[in-house]
Amino acid sequence: MKKLIVLLTISTLSTSVLAQETSWLDSLKNLVGLGETKEQSVDANASAMPSTDGLVDMLTGSLDVNSDQASGGMGAILNYVKNNVSAEQFGQLAKSLPGVEGLVGQMPDISKLSSGEGLGGLLDKASEYSDSLKSINDVKKQFEALGLKPEMISSFISSAQSYLDTEQGQQAKQVLTDGLGKLLG
């Protein structure tokens, strides 16, 4: 009972001073040992940093794909980016989004796939004459190898850009967007 009276008295007398520093409820929590510690505050900020695990979780939840498909598809896209930006830019991306190289390593191996027929076969043939078309065709094939429709490439990209649309993710988003130029256009 004494604690309650003390807490009410402190909160009543110091509301104006406490309001300037923090909310009165936070101050009361801190007074009785229920407030957030500095370590918890740092952990909360660290969790706001984008990560490949967070990206894969977001893709599985929003695109109705499993984690292998999300990892492999994002790996294929990030590999495309890696081949279309400087090593320095990709290094910035890897620093801003830890685990990027791990995702690139999870893209499916398409080296043993045979050329398709119809429109796919034409794209295969055309890619023999253009590195740009070959890279785009490889992403398409990697998605197909994962059991994903090539139309989902744009969904993966827009979801990744949305995920990175935070203060901490802006640098990674910019490198991603820069590296996807021809794939987007």
Secondary structure, DSSP 8 states (H G I E B T S, - for coil): -HHHHHHHHHHHHTHHHHHHHS-HHHHHHHHTT-S--HHHHHHHHHHTS--HHHHHHHHHHHHT--HHHHHHHHHHHHHHHHTTS-HHHHHHHHHHSTTHHHHHTTS---TT----SHHHHHHHHHHTS-HHHHHHHHHHHHHHHTT--TTHHHHHHHHHHHHT-STTTHHHHHHHHHHTHHHH-
